Amino acid sequence: MSIAAIIPVKTFSRAKTRLNLSSDKRIELCKIMLEEVVGTIYNSKIFDMILVVSKDENALKLTKRFGVQEIFDNDESGVNHAISLADNFLANNGCNTSIVFPQDIPFMQTEDIENLILFQKSPKSVLVVPSRRFDGTNALLRSPANLMGTHYDEDSYKIHLHVGKSLTYNSSLVLLRRIMFDIDNQEDLKLLLTQNEKSLVNLAEFRI
């Protein structure tokens, strides 16, 4: 089985506006989180390809050392469009399975990815890890990789699960705490700063 990770990355200067941080701090936090996510995916040794889709040259430069496949998203018209670019690339480069990860789940560890894949019981599968508030999708496994399109920003985890179940009996909601923990607003940031899941560098400056 060949497997690819897809990480759509919004331009840092436009991301995470609900954190109520200065632009410089938001950009720095986005860099820390993205590097942590891509590094964890790389260190898992599970993926044949890691695709980073972004218009942000800084994001692409930051992740280059992990040997990622860079896909430039010139339009940056949304997460679903970014993932469709990655899907088109995978369709032309042969890949059985893909997992979409956001850029803002810095507590994810390699064993979380391994545990997610263990739930894949069939070559035709959809696995959905929701966000902590059950209002989004924090990991989406699709096998085959072109099995279905994505529906982010639309109460996505429910839609992904519903569409998945219409396509294959092996469609499941998977609860993996560290993957479910994303950083979207001030409450999330405060919680991040109290956790000891990982030693994330330079976080003291983000205290609210």
SEGU-228586 format. One record per atom (N, C-alpha, C, O): atom name; x, y, z; residue number from 1; residue in three letters. Coordinates in steps of 0.2 Angstrom, whole numbers. Example, Ala and Ser with C-alpha at 12.3 -4.5 7.8 and 13.67 -1.06 7.14 Angstrom:
SEGU-228586
  drense     xx     yy     zz  fimar  mivo
       N     66    -28     39      1   ALA
      CA     62    -22     39      1   ALA
       C     66    -16     39      1   ALA
       O     71    -17     42      1   ALA
       N     64    -11     35      2   SER
      CA     68     -5     36      2   SER
       C     64      0     39      2   SER
       O     67      6     40      2   SER
This chain:
SEGU-228586
  drense     xx     yy     zz  fimar  mivo
       N      4     -6      0      1   MET
      CA      0      0      0      1   MET
       C      4      6      0      1   MET
       O      9      7      4      1   MET
       N      3     11     -5      2   SER
      CA      7     17     -5      2   SER
       C      2     22     -2      2   SER
       O     -4     22     -3      2   SER
       N      5     27      2      3   ILE
      CA      1     31      6      3   ILE
       C      4     38      6      3   ILE
       O     10     39      7      3   ILE
       N      0     43      5      4   ALA
      CA      2     50      5      4   ALA
       C     -1     54     10      4   ALA
       O     -7     53     12      4   ALA
       N      2     59     13      5   ALA
      CA      0     64     18      5   ALA
       C     -2     70     14      5   ALA
       O      3     72     10      5   ALA
       N     -7     74     15      6   ILE
      CA     -9     80     12      6   ILE
       C    -10     85     17      6   ILE
       O    -14     84     22      6   ILE
       N     -6     91     17      7   ILE
      CA     -6     96     22      7   ILE
       C     -8    103     18      7   ILE
       O     -3    106     15      7   ILE
       N    -14    105     18      8   PRO
      CA    -15    111     15      8   PRO
       C    -14    117     20      8   PRO
       O    -15    117     26      8   PRO
       N    -10    122     17      9   VAL
      CA     -7    127     22      9   VAL
       C    -10    134     19      9   VAL
       O     -8    136     14      9   VAL
       N    -14    137     23     10   LYS
      CA    -16    144     22     10   LYS
       C    -10    149     23     10   LYS
       O     -6    148     27     10   LYS
       N    -10    154     19     11   THR
      CA     -4    159     19     11   THR
       C     -4    162     27     11   THR
       O     -9    164     30     11   THR
       N      2    161     30     12   PHE
      CA      2    163     37     12   PHE
       C     -1    169     39     12   PHE
       O     -4    170     44     12   PHE
       N      0    174     35     13   SER
      CA     -2    181     37     13   SER
       C    -10    182     37     13   SER
       O    -12    186     40     13   SER
       N    -13    177     34     14   ARG
      CA    -20    177     33     14   ARG
       C    -23    172     38     14   ARG
       O    -30    171     39     14   ARG
       N    -19    168     41     15   ALA
      CA    -22    162     45     15   ALA
       C    -23    164     53     15   ALA
       O    -19    169     55     15   ALA
       N    -27    161     56     16   LYS
      CA    -28    161     63     16   LYS
       C    -29    168     66     16   LYS
       O    -27    170     71     16   LYS
       N    -34    171     63     17   THR
      CA    -35    178     65     17   THR
       C    -39    178     71     17   THR
       O    -39    183     75     17   THR
       N    -43    172     73     18   ARG
      CA    -47    172     79     18   ARG
       C    -42    171     85     18   ARG
       O    -45    172     91     18   ARG
       N    -36    171     85     19   LEU
      CA    -32    170     90     19   LEU
       C    -30    177     94     19   LEU
       O    -28    177     99     19   LEU
       N    -32    182     90     20   ASN
      CA    -31    189     93     20   ASN
       C    -24    190     95     20   ASN
       O    -23    193    100     20   ASN
       N    -19    188     91     21   LEU
      CA    -12    189     92     21   LEU
       C    -10    195     86     21   LEU
       O    -13    195     81     21   LEU
       N     -4    198     88     22   SER
      CA     -2    202     82     22   SER
       C      0    198     76     22   SER
       O      1    192     77     22   SER
       N      1    201     71     23   SER
      CA      2    198     64     23   SER
       C      9    194     65     23   SER
       O      9    188     63     23   SER
       N     14    197     68     24   ASP
      CA     20    193     69     24   ASP
       C     20    187     73     24   ASP
       O     23    182     71     24   ASP
       N     16    187     78     25   LYS
      CA     15    182     83     25   LYS
       C     11    176     79     25   LYS
       O     13    170     80     25   LYS
       N      6    178     76     26   ARG
      CA      2    173     72     26   ARG
       C      6    169     67     26   ARG
       O      6    163     66     26   ARG
       N     10    173     63     27   ILE
      CA     14    170     58     27   ILE
       C     19    165     62     27   ILE
       O     21    160     59     27   ILE
       N     22    167     67     28   GLU
      CA     27    163     71     28   GLU
       C     24    157     73     28   GLU
       O     27    151     73     28   GLU
       N     18    158     76     29   LEU
      CA     14    152     79     29   LEU
       C     13    147     73     29   LEU
       O     13    141     74     29   LEU
       N     10    150     67     30   CYS
      CA      9    145     62     30   CYS
       C     15    141     59     30   CYS
       O     15    136     58     30   CYS
       N     21    145     60     31   LYS
      CA     27    141     58     31   LYS
       C     29    136     62     31   LYS
       O     30    130     60     31   LYS
       N     28    137     69     32   ILE
      CA     30    132     74     32   ILE
       C     25    126     73     32   ILE
       O     27    120     73     32   ILE
       N     18    127     72     33   MET
      CA     14    122     72     33   MET
       C     15    118     65     33   MET
       O     15    112     65     33   MET
       N     16    121     60     34   LEU
      CA     17    118     53     34   LEU
       C     23    113     54     34   LEU
       O     23    107     51     34   LEU
       N     28    116     56     35   GLU
      CA     35    112     57     35   GLU
       C     34    106     61     35   GLU
       O     36    101     60     35   GLU
       N     30    107     66     36   GLU
      CA     29    101     71     36   GLU
       C     24     96     68     36   GLU
       O     26     90     68     36   GLU
       N     19     98     64     37   VAL
      CA     15     93     60     37   VAL
       C     19     89     55     37   VAL
       O     18     83     55     37   VAL
       N     22     93     51     38   VAL
      CA     26     90     45     38   VAL
       C     31     85     48     38   VAL
       O     33     80     45     38   VAL
       N     35     88     53     39   GLY
      CA     40     84     56     39   GLY
       C     37     77     59     39   GLY
       O     41     72     58     39   GLY
       N     32     77     62     40   THR
      CA     29     71     65     40   THR
       C     27     66     60     40   THR
       O     28     60     60     40   THR
       N     24     69     54     41   ILE
      CA     22     65     48     41   ILE
       C     28     62     45     41   ILE
       O     28     56     44     41   ILE
       N     33     66     45     42   TYR
      CA     40     63     42     42   TYR
       C     43     58     46     42   TYR
       O     45     53     44     42   TYR
       N     43     59     53     43   ASN
      CA     46     54     57     43   ASN
       C     42     48     58     43   ASN
       O     45     43     61     43   ASN
       N     36     48     56     44   SER
      CA     32     42     57     44   SER
       C     34     36     52     44   SER
       O     33     30     53     44   SER
       N     38     38     47     45   LYS
      CA     41     33     42     45   LYS
       C     35     29     38     45   LYS
       O     36     24     36     45   LYS
       N     29     32     38     46   ILE
      CA     23     28     36     46   ILE
       C     22     30     28     46   ILE
       O     20     26     24     46   ILE
       N     23     37     27     47   PHE
      CA     21     39     21     47   PHE
       C     26     39     15     47   PHE
       O     32     40     16     47   PHE
       N     24     37      9     48   ASP
      CA     28     37      3     48   ASP
       C     29     44      0     48   ASP
       O     34     46     -3     48   ASP
       N     24     48      1     49   MET
      CA     24     55     -1     49   MET
       C     21     60      5     49   MET
       O     16     58      8     49   MET
       N     24     66      5     50   ILE
      CA     21     71      9     50   ILE
       C     20     77      5     50   ILE
       O     24     80      2     50   ILE
       N     13     79      4     51   LEU
      CA     12     84      0     51   LEU
       C     10     91      4     51   LEU
       O      5     90      8     51   LEU
       N     13     96      3     52   VAL
      CA     11    102      6     52   VAL
       C      9    107      0     52   VAL
       O     12    109     -5     52   VAL
       N      2    109      1     53   VAL
      CA     -1    113     -4     53   VAL
       C     -2    120     -1     53   VAL
       O     -5    121      4     53   VAL
       N      1    125     -4     54   SER
      CA      1    132     -1     54   SER
       C      3    137     -6     54   SER
       O      6    136    -11     54   SER
       N      1    143     -5     55   LYS
      CA      3    149     -9     55   LYS
       C      9    153     -5     55   LYS
       O     12    157     -8     55   LYS
       N     10    151      1     56   ASP
      CA     15    154      5     56   ASP
       C     22    151      4     56   ASP
       O     23    146      6     56   ASP
       N     26    156      1     57   GLU
      CA     33    153      0     57   GLU
       C     37    152      6     57   GLU
       O     41    147      6     57   GLU
       N     35    155     12     58   ASN
      CA     38    153     18     58   ASN
       C     37    146     21     58   ASN
       O     41    143     23     58   ASN
       N     30    145     20     59   ALA
      CA     28    138     22     59   ALA
       C     31    133     18     59   ALA
       O     34    128     20     59   ALA
       N     32    134     11     60   LEU
      CA     35    129      7     60   LEU
       C     43    128      8     60   LEU
       O     46    123      8     60   LEU
       N     46    134     10     61   LYS
      CA     53    134     12     61   LYS
       C     54    130     18     61   LYS
       O     59    127     19     61   LYS
       N     50    132     23     62   LEU
      CA     50    129     30     62   LEU
       C     50    121     29     62   LEU
       O     53    118     33     62   LEU
       N     46    118     25     63   THR
      CA     45    111     25     63   THR
       C     49    107     20     63   THR
       O     49    101     20     63   THR
       N     53    111     16     64   LYS
      CA     57    108     11     64   LYS
       C     62    103     14     64   LYS
       O     63     98     11     64   LYS
       N     65    104     20     65   ARG
      CA     70    100     23     65   ARG
       C     67     93     25     65   ARG
       O     71     88     26     65   ARG
       N     60     92     25     66   PHE
      CA     57     86     26     66   PHE
       C     56     82     19     66   PHE
       O     52     76     19     66   PHE
       N     58     84     14     67   GLY
      CA     58     81      7     67   GLY
       C     50     81      5     67   GLY
       O     48     76      1     67   GLY
       N     47     86      6     68   VAL
      CA     40     86      4     68   VAL
       C     39     87     -3     68   VAL
       O     44     90     -7     68   VAL
       N     33     85     -6     69   GLN
      CA     32     87    -13     69   GLN
       C     28     94    -12     69   GLN
       O     22     94     -9     69   GLN
       N     30     99    -15     70   GLU
      CA     27    106    -15     70   GLU
       C     22    106    -20     70   GLU
       O     24    105    -26     70   GLU
       N     16    109    -19     71   ILE
      CA     11    110    -24     71   ILE
       C      9    118    -22     71   ILE
       O      6    119    -17     71   ILE
       N     10    122    -27     72   PHE
      CA      9    129    -27     72   PHE
       C      1    130    -28     72   PHE
       O     -1    129    -33     72   PHE
       N     -2    133    -23     73   ASP
      CA     -9    135    -24     73   ASP
       C    -10    142    -25     73   ASP
       O    -11    146    -21     73   ASP
       N    -10    144    -32     74   ASN
      CA    -10    151    -34     74   ASN
       C    -16    154    -32     74   ASN
       O    -16    160    -31     74   ASN
       N    -22    150    -32     75   ASP
      CA    -28    154    -31     75   ASP
       C    -30    155    -24     75   ASP
       O    -33    160    -21     75   ASP
       N    -27    150    -19     76   GLU
      CA    -29    150    -12     76   GLU
       C    -36    151    -11     76   GLU
       O    -38    156     -7     76   GLU
       N    -41    147    -14     77   SER
      CA    -48    149    -14     77   SER
       C    -51    144     -9     77   SER
       O    -57    145     -8     77   SER
       N    -47    141     -5     78   GLY
      CA    -50    137      0     78   GLY
       C    -47    130      1     78   GLY
       O    -43    128     -3     78   GLY
       N    -49    127      7     79   VAL
      CA    -46    120      8     79   VAL
       C    -47    115      3     79   VAL
       O    -43    111      1     79   VAL
       N    -54    115      1     80   ASN
      CA    -56    110     -4     80   ASN
       C    -52    110    -10     80   ASN
       O    -50    105    -13     80   ASN
       N    -51    116    -12     81   HIS
      CA    -48    117    -19     81   HIS
       C    -40    115    -18     81   HIS
       O    -38    112    -22     81   HIS
       N    -37    117    -12     82   ALA
      CA    -30    115    -11     82   ALA
       C    -30    107    -11     82   ALA
       O    -25    104    -14     82   ALA
       N    -34    104     -8     83   ILE
      CA    -34     96     -8     83   ILE
       C    -35     94    -15     83   ILE
       O    -32     88    -16     83   ILE
       N    -40     97    -19     84   SER
      CA    -41     94    -25     84   SER
       C    -35     95    -30     84   SER
       O    -33     90    -34     84   SER
       N    -30    100    -28     85   LEU
      CA    -24    100    -32     85   LEU
       C    -19     94    -30     85   LEU
       O    -16     91    -34     85   LEU
       N    -19     92    -24     86   ALA
      CA    -16     87    -21     86   ALA
       C    -19     80    -24     86   ALA
       O    -15     76    -26     86   ALA
       N    -25     80    -24     87   ASP
      CA    -28     74    -27     87   ASP
       C    -27     73    -34     87   ASP
       O    -25     67    -37     87   ASP
       N    -26     78    -38     88   ASN
      CA    -24     78    -45     88   ASN
       C    -17     75    -46     88   ASN
       O    -16     71    -50     88   ASN
       N    -13     78    -42     89   PHE
      CA     -6     76    -42     89   PHE
       C     -5     68    -40     89   PHE
       O     -2     64    -44     89   PHE
       N     -9     66    -35     90   LEU
      CA     -9     59    -33     90   LEU
       C    -12     54    -39     90   LEU
       O     -9     49    -40     90   LEU
       N    -17     57    -42     91   ALA
      CA    -20     53    -48     91   ALA
       C    -15     51    -53     91   ALA
       O    -15     46    -57     91   ALA
       N    -10     56    -54     92   ASN
      CA     -5     55    -59     92   ASN
       C      1     52    -57     92   ASN
       O      6     51    -61     92   ASN
       N      2     51    -51     93   ASN
      CA      8     48    -48     93   ASN
       C      7     42    -44     93   ASN
       O     11     39    -40     93   ASN
       N      1     39    -44     94   GLY
      CA      0     32    -41     94   GLY
       C      0     32    -34     94   GLY
       O      6     31    -31     94   GLY
       N     -5     32    -31     95   CYS
      CA     -5     32    -23     95   CYS
       C    -12     28    -21     95   CYS
       O    -17     31    -23     95   CYS
       N    -12     23    -17     96   ASN
      CA    -18     20    -15     96   ASN
       C    -22     24    -10     96   ASN
       O    -28     24    -10     96   ASN
       N    -19     27     -5     97   THR
      CA    -22     30      1     97   THR
       C    -19     37      2     97   THR
       O    -13     38      1     97   THR
       N    -24     41      4     98   SER
      CA    -21     48      7     98   SER
       C    -24     50     14     98   SER
       O    -30     47     15     98   SER
       N    -21     53     17     99   ILE
      CA    -23     56     24     99   ILE
       C    -22     64     24     99   ILE
       O    -16     66     23     99   ILE
       N    -27     67     24    100   VAL
      CA    -27     75     25    100   VAL
       C    -26     77     32    100   VAL
       O    -30     75     36    100   VAL
       N    -21     81     33    101   PHE
      CA    -20     84     40    101   PHE
       C    -20     91     40    101   PHE
       O    -18     94     35    101   PHE
       N    -23     95     45    102   PRO
      CA    -22    102     45    102   PRO
       C    -15    104     47    102   PRO
       O    -12    100     50    102   PRO
       N    -14    111     47    103   GLN
      CA     -7    113     49    103   GLN
       C     -7    115     57    103   GLN
       O     -2    117     59    103   GLN
       N    -13    114     60    104   ASP
      CA    -13    117     67    104   ASP
       C    -15    111     72    104   ASP
       O    -19    113     77    104   ASP
       N    -12    105     71    105   ILE
      CA    -13    100     76    105   ILE
       C     -6     98     79    105   ILE
       O     -4     92     78    105   ILE
       N     -3    103     83    106   PRO
      CA      4    102     85    106   PRO
       C      6     96     90    106   PRO
       O     11     94     91    106   PRO
       N      0     94     93    107   PHE
      CA      1     88     98    107   PHE
       C      1     81     95    107   PHE
       O      3     76     99    107   PHE
       N     -1     81     89    108   MET
      CA     -1     74     86    108   MET
       C      6     71     86    108   MET
       O     11     74     85    108   MET
       N      6     64     88    109   GLN
      CA     12     60     88    109   GLN
       C     12     55     83    109   GLN
       O      7     53     80    109   GLN
       N     18     52     82    110   THR
      CA     18     46     77    110   THR
       C     14     41     78    110   THR
       O     11     38     74    110   THR
       N     13     39     85    111   GLU
      CA      9     33     86    111   GLU
       C      1     35     85    111   GLU
       O     -3     30     84    111   GLU
       N     -1     41     85    112   ASP
      CA     -7     43     83    112   ASP
       C     -9     41     76    112   ASP
       O    -14     39     74    112   ASP
       N     -4     43     72    113   ILE
      CA     -5     41     65    113   ILE
       C     -5     33     64    113   ILE
       O     -9     31     60    113   ILE
       N     -1     30     67    114   GLU
      CA     -1     22     67    114   GLU
       C     -7     20     69    114   GLU
       O    -10     15     66    114   GLU
       N    -10     22     74    115   ASN
      CA    -17     20     77    115   ASN
       C    -22     21     72    115   ASN
       O    -27     17     71    115   ASN
       N    -22     27     69    116   LEU
      CA    -27     29     64    116   LEU
       C    -27     24     58    116   LEU
       O    -32     21     56    116   LEU
       N    -21     22     56    117   ILE
      CA    -21     17     50    117   ILE
       C    -23     10     52    117   ILE
       O    -26      7     48    117   ILE
       N    -22      9     59    118   LEU
      CA    -25      2     61    118   LEU
       C    -32      1     60    118   LEU
       O    -35     -5     60    118   LEU
       N    -36      7     60    119   PHE
      CA    -43      6     59    119   PHE
       C    -45      5     52    119   PHE
       O    -51      3     50    119   PHE
       N    -40      5     47    120   GLN
      CA    -42      4     40    120   GLN
       C    -42     -4     39    120   GLN
       O    -37     -7     39    120   GLN
       N    -48     -6     39    121   LYS
      CA    -49    -14     38    121   LYS
       C    -50    -16     31    121   LYS
       O    -51    -22     30    121   LYS
       N    -51    -11     26    122   SER
      CA    -52    -13     20    122   SER
       C    -49     -9     15    122   SER
       O    -47     -3     17    122   SER
       N    -47    -11      9    123   PRO
      CA    -44     -6      4    123   PRO
       C    -48     -1      2    123   PRO
       O    -46      4     -1    123   PRO
       N    -55     -1      3    124   LYS
      CA    -59      4      2    124   LYS
       C    -62      7      8    124   LYS
       O    -66      4     12    124   LYS
       N    -59     13     10    125   SER
      CA    -61     15     17    125   SER
       C    -61     23     18    125   SER
       O    -58     26     14    125   SER
       N    -65     25     22    126   VAL
      CA    -65     32     24    126   VAL
       C    -65     32     32    126   VAL
       O    -69     30     35    126   VAL
       N    -60     36     35    127   LEU
      CA    -59     37     42    127   LEU
       C    -59     44     43    127   LEU
       O    -55     48     40    127   LEU
       N    -63     46     48    128   VAL
      CA    -63     53     50    128   VAL
       C    -61     54     57    128   VAL
       O    -65     51     61    128   VAL
       N    -56     59     58    129   VAL
      CA    -55     61     65    129   VAL
       C    -58     68     66    129   VAL
       O    -55     72     63    129   VAL
       N    -63     69     70    130   PRO
      CA    -66     76     71    130   PRO
       C    -61     80     75    130   PRO
       O    -57     78     78    130   PRO
       N    -63     86     75    131   SER
      CA    -60     91     79    131   SER
       C    -62     90     87    131   SER
       O    -68     87     88    131   SER
       N    -59     93     91    132   ARG
      CA    -61     93     98    132   ARG
       C    -68     95    100    132   ARG
       O    -72     92    104    132   ARG
       N    -70    100     96    133   ARG
      CA    -77    102     97    133   ARG
       C    -82     99     92    133   ARG
       O    -88    101     92    133   ARG
       N    -80     94     89    134   PHE
      CA    -84     90     84    134   PHE
       C    -88     95     79    134   PHE
       O    -93     95     78    134   PHE
       N    -84    100     77    135   ASP
      CA    -86    105     72    135   ASP
       C    -82    105     65    135   ASP
       O    -82    109     61    135   ASP
       N    -77    100     65    136   GLY
      CA    -73    100     59    136   GLY
       C    -69     93     58    136   GLY
       O    -71     89     62    136   GLY
       N    -65     93     53    137   THR
      CA    -61     86     52    137   THR
       C    -54     88     53    137   THR
       O    -51     92     49    137   THR
       N    -51     84     58    138   ASN
      CA    -44     85     59    138   ASN
       C    -39     80     56    138   ASN
       O    -33     81     55    138   ASN
       N    -42     74     53    139   ALA
      CA    -39     70     49    139   ALA
       C    -44     66     45    139   ALA
       O    -49     64     47    139   ALA
       N    -42     65     38    140   LEU
      CA    -47     62     34    140   LEU
       C    -43     57     30    140   LEU
       O    -39     59     26    140   LEU
       N    -44     50     31    141   LEU
      CA    -41     45     27    141   LEU
       C    -46     43     22    141   LEU
       O    -52     41     23    141   LEU
       N    -43     43     16    142   ARG
      CA    -47     40     10    142   ARG
       C    -43     35      6    142   ARG
       O    -38     36      4    142   ARG
       N    -47     29      5    143   SER
      CA    -43     24      1    143   SER
       C    -49     21     -3    143   SER
       O    -54     18      0    143   SER
       N    -48     21    -10    144   PRO
      CA    -42     24    -13    144   PRO
       C    -42     31    -12    144   PRO
       O    -47     34    -10    144   PRO
       N    -37     34    -14    145   ALA
      CA    -36     41    -13    145   ALA
       C    -41     46    -16    145   ALA
       O    -42     51    -14    145   ALA
       N    -44     43    -22    146   ASN
      CA    -48     47    -26    146   ASN
       C    -56     45    -24    146   ASN
       O    -60     47    -28    146   ASN
       N    -57     42    -19    147   LEU
      CA    -63     39    -17    147   LEU
       C    -69     44    -17    147   LEU
       O    -74     43    -19    147   LEU
       N    -67     50    -14    148   MET
      CA    -72     55    -13    148   MET
       C    -68     62    -13    148   MET
       O    -63     63    -11    148   MET
       N    -72     67    -14    149   GLY
      CA    -70     74    -13    149   GLY
       C    -71     76     -6    149   GLY
       O    -73     72     -2    149   GLY
       N    -68     82     -4    150   THR
      CA    -69     84      3    150   THR
       C    -74     90      4    150   THR
       O    -76     93     -1    150   THR
       N    -76     91     10    151   HIS
      CA    -81     96     11    151   HIS
       C    -79    100     18    151   HIS
       O    -83    101     22    151   HIS
       N    -73    102     18    152   TYR
      CA    -71    107     23    152   TYR
       C    -75    113     23    152   TYR
       O    -78    115     18    152   TYR
       N    -76    116     30    153   ASP
      CA    -79    122     31    153   ASP
       C    -87    121     30    153   ASP
       O    -90    126     28    153   ASP
       N    -89    115     30    154   GLU
      CA    -96    114     29    154   GLU
       C    -99    109     35    154   GLU
       O   -103    104     33    154   GLU
       N    -97    110     41    155   ASP
      CA    -99    105     46    155   ASP
       C    -96     98     44    155   ASP
       O    -99     93     43    155   ASP
       N    -89     99     42    156   SER
      CA    -86     94     38    156   SER
       C    -86     87     40    156   SER
       O    -87     82     36    156   SER
       N    -85     86     47    157   TYR
      CA    -84     79     49    157   TYR
       C    -90     75     48    157   TYR
       O    -90     69     46    157   TYR
       N    -96     78     49    158   LYS
      CA   -103     74     48    158   LYS
       C   -104     73     40    158   LYS
       O   -106     67     38    158   LYS
       N   -102     77     36    159   ILE
      CA   -103     76     29    159   ILE
       C    -98     71     26    159   ILE
       O   -100     67     22    159   ILE
       N    -91     72     29    160   HIS
      CA    -86     67     26    160   HIS
       C    -89     60     28    160   HIS
       O    -88     55     25    160   HIS
       N    -91     59     34    161   LEU
      CA    -93     52     37    161   LEU
       C    -99     50     33    161   LEU
       O   -100     44     31    161   LEU
       N   -104     54     32    162   HIS
      CA   -110     52     28    162   HIS
       C   -109     50     21    162   HIS
       O   -111     45     19    162   HIS
       N   -104     54     18    163   VAL
      CA   -102     53     11    163   VAL
       C    -98     46     11    163   VAL
       O    -99     42      6    163   VAL
       N    -94     45     16    164   GLY
      CA    -90     39     16    164   GLY
       C    -94     33     17    164   GLY
       O    -93     28     13    164   GLY
       N    -99     33     21    165   LYS
      CA   -104     28     22    165   LYS
       C   -108     26     16    165   LYS
       O   -110     20     15    165   LYS
       N   -109     31     12    166   SER
      CA   -113     30      5    166   SER
       C   -108     26      0    166   SER
       O   -111     24     -5    166   SER
       N   -102     26      1    167   LEU
      CA    -97     23     -3    167   LEU
       C    -94     17     -1    167   LEU
       O    -92     13     -5    167   LEU
       N    -94     16      5    168   THR
      CA    -90     10      8    168   THR
       C    -93      8     15    168   THR
       O    -94     13     19    168   THR
       N    -94      2     17    169   TYR
      CA    -96      0     23    169   TYR
       C    -90      1     28    169   TYR
       O    -92      2     34    169   TYR
       N    -84      2     26    170   ASN
      CA    -78      3     31    170   ASN
       C    -77     11     31    170   ASN
       O    -72     13     30    170   ASN
       N    -82     14     34    171   SER
      CA    -82     21     35    171   SER
       C    -83     22     43    171   SER
       O    -88     20     46    171   SER
       N    -78     26     46    172   SER
      CA    -79     26     54    172   SER
       C    -77     33     56    172   SER
       O    -72     36     53    172   SER
       N    -80     35     62    173   LEU
      CA    -77     40     66    173   LEU
       C    -72     38     70    173   LEU
       O    -73     33     74    173   LEU
       N    -66     41     70    174   VAL
      CA    -61     38     75    174   VAL
       C    -59     44     79    174   VAL
       O    -57     50     77    174   VAL
       N    -59     43     86    175   LEU
      CA    -57     48     91    175   LEU
       C    -50     47     93    175   LEU
       O    -49     42     97    175   LEU
       N    -46     51     91    176   LEU
      CA    -39     51     93    176   LEU
       C    -37     58     96    176   LEU
       O    -37     63     93    176   LEU
       N    -37     58    103    177   ARG
      CA    -37     64    107    177   ARG
       C    -32     70    104    177   ARG
       O    -33     75    103    177   ARG
       N    -25     68    103    178   ARG
      CA    -20     72    101    178   ARG
       C    -21     75     94    178   ARG
       O    -20     81     92    178   ARG
       N    -24     71     90    179   ILE
      CA    -26     74     83    179   ILE
       C    -32     78     83    179   ILE
       O    -33     83     79    179   ILE
       N    -37     77     88    180   MET
      CA    -43     81     89    180   MET
       C    -41     88     91    180   MET
       O    -45     92     91    180   MET
       N    -35     89     94    181   PHE
      CA    -34     95     97    181   PHE
       C    -31    100     92    181   PHE
       O    -25    100     91    181   PHE
       N    -35    105     90    182   ASP
      CA    -32    110     85    182   ASP
       C    -32    117     88    182   ASP
       O    -35    117     94    182   ASP
       N    -29    121     85    183   ILE
      CA    -28    128     88    183   ILE
       C    -32    133     84    183   ILE
       O    -29    135     79    183   ILE
       N    -38    135     86    184   ASP
      CA    -42    139     82    184   ASP
       C    -43    146     85    184   ASP
       O    -44    151     81    184   ASP
       N    -44    146     92    185   ASN
      CA    -46    152     95    185   ASN
       C    -42    153    101    185   ASN
       O    -37    149    103    185   ASN
       N    -43    158    105    186   GLN
      CA    -40    160    111    186   GLN
       C    -40    154    117    186   GLN
       O    -36    153    120    186   GLN
       N    -46    151    117    187   GLU
      CA    -47    146    122    187   GLU
       C    -42    140    120    187   GLU
       O    -39    137    125    187   GLU
       N    -42    138    114    188   ASP
      CA    -37    133    112    188   ASP
       C    -30    135    113    188   ASP
       O    -26    131    116    188   ASP
       N    -28    141    112    189   LEU
      CA    -21    143    113    189   LEU
       C    -20    143    121    189   LEU
       O    -14    141    123    189   LEU
       N    -25    145    125    190   LYS
      CA    -23    145    132    190   LYS
       C    -22    137    134    190   LYS
       O    -18    136    138    190   LYS
       N    -26    133    131    191   LEU
      CA    -26    126    133    191   LEU
       C    -19    123    131    191   LEU
       O    -16    119    134    191   LEU
       N    -17    125    125    192   LEU
      CA    -11    123    122    192   LEU
       C     -5    125    127    192   LEU
       O      0    121    128    192   LEU
       N     -5    131    130    193   LEU
      CA      0    133    134    193   LEU
       C      0    130    141    193   LEU
       O      5    130    145    193   LEU
       N     -5    126    142    194   THR
      CA     -5    122    149    194   THR
       C     -3    115    148    194   THR
       O     -3    111    153    194   THR
       N     -2    113    142    195   GLN
      CA     -1    105    141    195   GLN
       C      6    104    140    195   GLN
       O     10    108    139    195   GLN
       N      7     97    142    196   ASN
      CA     14     95    142    196   ASN
       C     15     89    137    196   ASN
       O     19     85    138    196   ASN
       N     11     89    132    197   GLU
      CA     11     83    127    197   GLU
       C     17     83    124    197   GLU
       O     20     78    122    197   GLU
       N     20     89    122    198   LYS
      CA     26     90    118    198   LYS
       C     30     96    120    198   LYS
       O     26    100    123    198   LYS
       N     36     96    120    199   SER
      CA     40    102    121    199   SER
       C     40    106    115    199   SER
       O     45    106    112    199   SER
       N     35    110    114    200   LEU
      CA     35    115    108    200   LEU
       C     39    121    110    200   LEU
       O     38    124    115    200   LEU
       N     44    123    106    201   VAL
      CA     48    128    107    201   VAL
       C     45    135    107    201   VAL
       O     40    136    103    201   VAL
       N     48    140    111    202   ASN
      CA     46    147    110    202   ASN
       C     38    148    111    202   ASN
       O     36    153    108    202   ASN
       N     35    145    115    203   LEU
      CA     28    146    116    203   LEU
       C     27    152    122    203   LEU
       O     21    154    122    203   LEU
       N     31    153    126    204   ALA
      CA     30    158    131    204   ALA
       C     28    165    128    204   ALA
       O     24    168    132    204   ALA
       N     30    167    123    205   GLU
      CA     28    173    120    205   GLU
       C     21    174    118    205   GLU
       O     19    179    116    205   GLU
       N     18    168    117    206   PHE
      CA     11    168    115    206   PHE
       C      6    168    121    206   PHE
       O      0    168    120    206   PHE
       N      8    169    127    207   ARG
      CA      4    169    133    207   ARG
       C     -1    175    132    207   ARG
       O      1    180    131    207   ARG
       N     -7    174    134    208   ILE
      CA    -12    179    133    208   ILE
       C    -13    182    140    208   ILE
       O    -17    187    140    208   ILE
